[in-house]
């Protein structure tokens, strides 16, 4: 009988669905971050029983389905923490994200049901060699990125970064600019950068393109990945980069390294905050090293919140989901961009 696999979005840069592979059980000492593994869904179904496929589409799963994902780590403040290295002798896997980030949860929010669980069937292999995300990363000619950057950071996950990026990309398109977008840190989720593409970015990238299932990894490894991504972005010859740093720069996703890499090119920094007090927290933690030009997200949902942001931090805040804020956003972006990129709206 032919096996039917759900290829999650962490596999999207591979060719696993195009060319045959074998599933082979390996000793734990041979496992590593980014390895492609096959699991069979087990346990009781709940609302988390779905996967983000290689196309970015969400697909429902049932017990017995086969899923191909990658071993990795997650450290989400609002949802869960997990690591493939915590997998026990039973070799039970858990979906740390719907995108196929597989490991074992060590801390889960009580707001979530049980994670989807899998029986480990083995590693994807060819010619006796295990396959991983890094095996499919294409080398690139190193290029120096030299375009202005709109940097989007947050106080936590679910702070409105992707929604804000979508609005900002539309605004830059309105100004007639060729926009490239990237999500440089976080845990794999294809939907975020597809949202950027739908908003009008001509090219989109994330850390999966550099072989990482998440950016919870050693800084040296992340630096190699981000330099590859920035080289790919530089080859696009776009006018401006909208760069999202997932989660918070204070979390173990290497967000602070992104800020360092892009500091020279950053012309406008958007801080997406869960509430006004979180704005003050990030400002206190980073001091003069990080200056937000605009605060948005839930911290700017109402006029009372906007006033409190101003009172606590001195920062300007806008509700970017309110269309009445759009002209002011366009004006702020226009002012921030180099003069040679300033164009008449709509042209």
N, C-alpha and C positions, 0 to 999 in steps of 0.2 A: 504494500500500500504506500502511495506517495505521501510524504509528510507535508503538512501545511504549517508554515511558520508565520508568526507575527514579527516582522522586522521593525523594531522600534527606531525612533529617530536618531539614536546614537549610532546606528549602523548606516546612516544615509550617505556617508562618504565612502562606503565600501562597495564591493560587488557581490556580496554574499547571496543575493537573490538571482544573480546572473550566472554564476558558475558554481558547480557542486562543491560541497564541503562535507567532511565527516565530523560526527560528534563523538569525542573521545574523552573519557574521564581521566583527569590528571591529578597527581598528588598535590596536596596543598602547597608544597614548597615550590611548585612550578607556576602558581597563580600570580597575577600582577594586575595593577590598575590598568584599565583599558582593554583587558582581555575580552573577547567575544565569547559568551557562554550561552548555552541553551537550557531553558528550564521548562518544566511542565506545571501548569497552574494547578494548585491544590487548595483545599479548604473551602470555607463558606463564602459565597459571593456577596459583595456589597457595592456601594457606589464607586469605590476605587478600582473596581475590576474593569479597567479599560486601559488601552495603551495608545500613546501617540506614535503613529506609524512613520515610516521613512518619508512620507509625503507631507507630514504634519497633520494629517487627518486623525481624529480620535476614533478608535474602534473598540467595541465591547468585546469582552472575553468571557469565557466560561471555563469551568473546571475541565482539565485535560488538554486545554490548548497549549501549543508550543510557542514560546517567545524567545527571541534572540536579543540580548542586551549586552551591556558591558559592565564589568566590575568597577566600582568607584566609591566615592565618599560624598557625604552631604552634611552640612551643618546649618540647617535652616532654623532661625530663631522662632518662627511662628508655627512650623509644622513638624519637623523631625530631624534627628541626627542619626547618622548611620555610617558604616564602614564595612567593606567587604572582608577586611581582616578580622572582623568579629564573628564571621560565619563559623558555626560550631561543627562538631564531628558529624552531625546529621546532614551537613551540607545544604541545609534549607536556605534558599535565597528569598529576599524580599525586594519588591520594587520600591526603591527610595524615591523615585519619580516615575511618572507615567511615560517618560521618554526612554525608559530602559536602563536607568542607572540602578544597578543591582548590588546589593550588599546585605547587611544585617542591621536592623534598627537598634539603637541603644537608648534613644529617648524620643518619644512621640507625644505630640499634643493630645490632650484628652478630648479635643474637639474633633479628632479624626477617628474613623473606624479602623479596624485592623488593616494593615497593609496587605496587598496582594502577595501571596506566597507561592514559591515554586520549588519543585524537586529539581535538584541539580542533575542534569542528564550528561553534561560534559562540555568541553570546550570545542569551539569550531576550529577545525584543523584542515590543512592541505599538505600532502606529501610528508606527513608525519610531524609537521610544525604547527604550533598553535597560531591563531590569527588574533590580532588586536587592532585597535584604532590606529595606532602609529604606523602599522604596515601599509595603510592606504593614504597616508599623507604625502602629497606630491611636493618635492622640493621646489623652491621658487628662487628667482634672482633677488638678492637683497636690494631693496630700494629704500630711500629716505623719504618718509612721509613729510610733506611740506604744504599742507592745506589747513585752513582754519578748522578748529574742532568746537562743536557744541557738546559739552560733557554733561551727562546726566548721572547723578549719583543719588543714593537714598539713605534714609535712616534705618531701613530694614527691608526685608522682602515685603511685597504687597503694599508698597508705599506710593504706587502710581507712576513708576518710571517708564514702563512700556507705553502706557496710555499717553503720558506727556510726550514721549518720543514721537508717537504717531502724530500728535497735533503739531509738534515742531517741524517735522518733516513736511507736512502739508503746507505749513507757513513758508518754509524755504522754497518749496516748489512754486508757491504763489509768487515768490520773488524771482522766479525764473532760473533757479540754481539747480545744478546737477548734484544730487545728494547721494552719498554712500553712507550706509548705516551698519553698526556693529554692536553686538553684545559681547563684551570682553571678559566678564567674570560671571560666576554663578554656577548653577547646576543645569545640565542640558534640558532645554525645552525649545523645540523648533518653532512653536507658535509665536513666540515673542518676535523673532526676526522676520517671520513671515508677515506679521503685522506691520513691520517697518516697510517691507516691500510693497504691501498693499497700499500703504500711505503715499508711496511715490518714490521710495529709494530705488535707484537704478541697480544697485548691487548691495547684497547683505552678507555679513559674515558673523561667525561666532567661534568660540574656542573648540567646538567639535571639529571645525575645519582644520584645526591644528592637532587633532588627536587626543583631546582631553574630554572625558565624560563630565567632569566638573573642574572648577579651578581651586578646589581644596587639594592642594598639592605643594611640593617644595617650591620655594620662590625661584630657584634656578631653573627648574623645569618650566614654570610659568613664563619666565622671561624669554626662554627660547620660543614658546608658543606665541606670545604676544608679538614678538619681533617678526615671526612668520606671517601672522595675520596683518600687521601693519604694512608689510611689504606687499601683500596681496591688495590691500586697500590703495596703496600708492600707485599700483599699476592700473587702477581704474580711471585715473586722470579726472576725478570728480572735482567739484568746486568746494565742497564742504563735507566734513564727516560729522555725523551725529553718533556719538559713542555712549552706550549705556554700560555702566559698571553695576552688575547685578548685586543684589543683597545690599550690604552697607560696607563702606571702606574700613570699618572697624572689625568686621567679621573675617574669618580665616579663608577668604576667597581671593586674596591678593589684590583687593581693590585699591589699596594704598599704592601698590606698584603701578597700576594703571594711571593714577593721578600723576605720579612721578614721570612716567613715560610721555604723557600728553601735555604736561604743564607748559612747555614752550609754545605749543600750538593752540592751547585752549583760549578761546575768545569769549566764551560765555558758559557759565556753570549753573546748572539747574539742580537744586536740591529738592528731591521729593521726600516729604516727611509725613509720618503717620499722625503726628499732632504737633502743636506749636512748641511743646516742651522738648520734643525730640530734636527740633532745630537747634535749640540751645545746647543740647547734649553734644551733637556733632561739632558745633562751633567751638565749644569748650575743649573737646578732645583734640581737634586739629589746629586751633588757634589761627595764626596768620598764614599757615601753610595751605589753608583752604578757604576761599572766599566765594560764597554763593551770590550770584547775580540775581537769582530769582528763586523763590520758594514756591512749590506747588504740591499737589497731592492732597490727601485728606486734611493736612494742616492748613489748607486754603479753601476748604469747602464752603465756608460762610464768611460774611463780613466780620463777625466776631472773632473767628479764628485768624483772619488776615490781620486784624488790629492787634491781636495778642502776639502774633509772630513779630510784628513791627516793634511792639513794646519790649519783648524779651530779647530779641536779637538785633534789631535795627534793619533787618532784611525786608526787601519788597516781596510781596506774595501775590499770586494771581491764581484764580481757579481756571485752569485751562480747559475744563469741560464745559465752562460757560462761554457760549459763543460771543457774548459781549466783551470778553477779554481778548478776543482775537486781534483787533486792531492794535491794541497796546503791545501784545506779544510781537507782532510783525514789526512795530516800531523799535522795540528793544533789540530784536535780532538784527535789523537793518543797521542800527547804530553800532552794534558790536562787531559787525563784519568789516573786513578791510574795504577801503573806499573803492577799489577796482571791482569788487563784487556787488556793490550797491546798484541795484537796478530798479526800474519802475515796476511796481507790483503788477503781476499778470503778463509781463512781457518776457 
